[in-house]
């Protein structure tokens, strides 16, 4: 019987067909579960109840410095290890309690996303107004996140779910600003986790807008790619994304679709349709984090359907 760690890691063996279909969905928990033992327990409760195939730790810690103007970024403080104390305690607790049964991954927001949270969405305009000043802030955030990354690795994390933005068509389309002010800092962190970790997922986040294409991300590291399938001009398939990035694809489920409102039969049919058209090496999941009020039973149904899919297909072929 293949355990959860082996099932997920088997996707990385190019010489073998996967023996099953892993599945995982993510959500934010209430604020009372953002710190300490309460956070550890809630992550484990959700992981075990839904039956998902790896633990993904949510990052719920924003930088307190709030830049209002481009000039402010040069004064961005460098937050060091003590700043991440609460997050690292959750990482330590979950590595100790869950690593034997599954991969344990940490959410890692890109420097641009952290700058977005810190500046209340103003970083995009600041980059346009004064890219050199804004880049100074990006450098400092990257240095701070590197401290966090290395501490997570020291604690035994298996990998990161690296979420990135900035390439959406409405932000810097037609300019070189994404390439100059965002991508280099993404790659600094991603190259570090790629050389140090067993399993990383590249998440290209479209929660704030769609992309014209995904080619600017093709050279980003990551063992798995997770993204929405809808571009501005057309809809991709999971197979197209997997071929484009030359790696397994995670996704297939729209975060605001039937996974929220469907009944058991509807969710099962939705998942089976996704799996009928999925690439060979695939993790069932959503295109982004699900709303926090989603019924856990819905994810449990979707995950169970993925786990039973190959058995069901084989039974059909045998006429049972």
N, C-alpha and C positions, 0 to 999 in steps of 0.2 A: 504494500500500500504506500503510494507516494505521499509524503507529507507536504505541507503547504510551501515550505522553503524550496524543496526539490521541484515541486510543480511549477513555481514561478521561474526559478533559475533554469529550468529545462528549455524555456523559450530562447535562451541565449546560445544553445547548442545548434549550430547551423547544419550539423550532419544528421540530426535526428528529428523525427516528427514529434510534436508535443503530445503528451499522453492525456491531456485534459485541457480545459479552458478555465484559466483563473478569472476571478472577478473581484472588483472592489469599487466601492462608492464612498464619497467623502462628504462630510458636512461639518459645520461649526457647531460646537456645543454652547450652552448657556454660559454666561460669564463666570458663574460660580464653579465651573469646571475648567477654568483656564490655568489654574495654578495647583501645585502641590499634589498630594495624594488623591484629591478629588479628580484632578485631570487624568492621572494614571488610571484610576478605576473606571472613569467614564469611557476612555478610549478602549480599554479592555472589554467593558460591557458591550459596547457597540460592535467591536470586532467579533466577539464570540456570538452575540445574538444574531448578527446578519450572516455569519459564516464566511465573511470575506477572506481573501487569501494572503493579505499582508496588513500590517499595522502602519497607518500613515498618521504621523503626529501633526496636529494643527499648530501653526505659529500664530500667537495672538498678542504680539508685543510690538507696538509702534514706537518710533523714535519721538521723544518729547519735543525736540527742537522744531519750530515751525517757521520756515523761511517764507517771507512775504514778497521779497523782491529778488531779482537775480543776484544782486550784491551780497545778499545774506548767505549764499551758499559757501562763501569762502570762510565763514565763521561756524560751519557745521562742526559740532563736537565729534570727537572720535570716541564712540562708546566701546568699552573694552569688556573683558570677561564678566565682571561683576554685573554689568547691565543685563546680561543674559542668564543670570543666576536661576530665576524661576523656570525658564525654558529648559535649561540644562538639567535641572532636577527631574523634570518630566521625562526627558530623554533617558536619563540614567534609570529611572524607575521602570520605564517600558522596555528598555533593552534587557534589564535583569529579569523581568517577568514574562516577556513574550518571545525573546529571540530564539529560544529552543524550538518553538512551534511555527514561527513564521519570520519572514523578513520584517525588520523594523526600519521605517523610513521617516525622514524629517522633511517637513515642508520648508522650502527655501525660496522666499520671494526675491526676485531680481533687484539689483540696486535701483533701477528705475522705478519699480513698483514700491519699494520702500521710500523713495523720494516722493512718489505720488502721495502715499499715506501721510508723510511728514508735512508736505506743503499744501495739503487739502486740494490736490489736483492741479496745483499751479506749476509744477515742474515742466510740463510740456511747453507752456508759454515762456517760461524762463529760458529754456533751451533755445527757443526761437529768437528771443530778445538778446541774449548774451550767452552763447554756448560755452565760452571759456570759463565764465564764472560758474555756470551750472555744472560743468564738468568737474570743477574742484569739489563740489558737493558729492558728485557721483564717486569720485576717487576716495573720499573719506568714508562714505557709506560702504563701498566695496572693501576697504581695509577693515572696517568694523565687522562686516559679515564674514570675512575670512577668519577672524578670531573665533566667531561662533561656529563656523564650519569645522575648523580644526578641533575645537573642543568636542563637538558631536562625534567626530571620527575617533577621537581619543576615548570616548565613552563606549564605543563599539557599535555605533549606528551602521546599518548595512548600506544605506544610500540615501539619496535625497529626491524629493519630488520638486524639481526646479521649475518654478512658474515664471514666465517672462511675458512682457508686453512691450509696446512701443512701435511695433511694425504695422499697426492697424492703419488702414489707408487714409483715415481722416486726420491722422496726427502729423506725420512728416512726409506725406506722399510727394514724390517729385523732387525731394531734396536729399542731401547726403547726411542729414542730422542723425538719423537712426544709426547709420554705419559709423559715425564719428563719436556720438555722445552716449549711445546705449549699448550697442553690441560689444564693444571692447571690454566693458565691465562685466557683462554677462559671461563672456568667455573666460575671463580671469577666474571666476568662481567655478564655472563648469569644468574647466580643464583641471582644476584642483580636485574636485569631487570625482572626476572621471578616472584620474590616476590612483585615487585612494579608496574608492568604494566599489563594492561588489555589484551594485544594481542601482541605476539612476533613471528617473523618468523625466524627460523633457516635456513640460506642459506649455503649450502656446495658447495663452488665454485670450478669448474673444469676448469676454463679458462686457467690455466697454466699446466694442465695435468690431466690424469684420475686416478681413484682410483681402487685398487684391490677389495676392498669391503668398505662398509659404517659402519661396526659394531663399529669402534672406536667412532662413533658419536651417537650411539643409546641412551646413557645416557645424552646427551646434552639437556638442557631445550629448550623450544620453543613450542608454541601452534600449529604451522604449520611447516612442513618441505618443503623446496624448494631446489631441486638439479637436475642436469642432470641425465638422465637415462642410459647413456652409461658407463659401467665399462670396465676395460681392457679386461676381458674375455667374457663378455656377456652384453646384454642390458636388463635392468629391465623394468617393467611396473609401471605405477603410483599406481596401486593397490598393487603391491609388496612393494613399498616404504612406502605406507600408513600403510600396515600391519606390516612391519618391525619396523617402528617407533611408531606405535600405536597412530597415530594422522593424521589429514587431510594432504593431499599432495597438493602442489602448483607447477605447471609447465606444461609439456606436449608439449610445443612449442620449437623447436630448434632455438636458437638465430640467426643462420646464414642460416636458411632455407627459406621456402616460405613466412614467415612473412616479409622478406625483398623484395623479388622479385615477389611474386605471384600477380595475378590480383584478383579482388573481388571474382569471383567464386572459384578460387583456394584456397584462404584464407578461405572462408566459408566451403569448403569441408574438408580442413585440420583440422579446428577447430571441425567440427562435427565428424570427425573420432576420434579425441582425446577424445571428450566427450562421444562417444559411448563406449569407453574402460576405462573411468576414474573411480576412486573410488567414492563412493556415496558422500563423503564430500571432496570437491575439489575446488581449485581456479585455473582458467586458467591463465597461465603466461608462461614466457620463462624460460629457464634453467639458464639464467644470464642476465645481462644488455644488451640491444640491442645497436647496433652501433648508433652513434649520428646523422648519416645522414638518418636514417630510415624515411620513409614517415609516418607522424602521421595518415593519413587515413587508413593505413594498420592495426594499432592497434585498431583504431575505428571500423573497420569492424570485427576484431576478437572478440572484446569485445561485440559488438552488437550481434554477432552470439551466443556467450555464453549466453547472457541475454535472447535470444529468443528460445534457444534450447528446454527447457522443454515444452514450448507452442507448438512448432513445432512437438515434439514427440507426445504430446497429440492429436494434430490434425490428425496425421497419424493414431493413434489408433482408432480415431473416423471415419476414412474414409473420412475426409474433404480434 
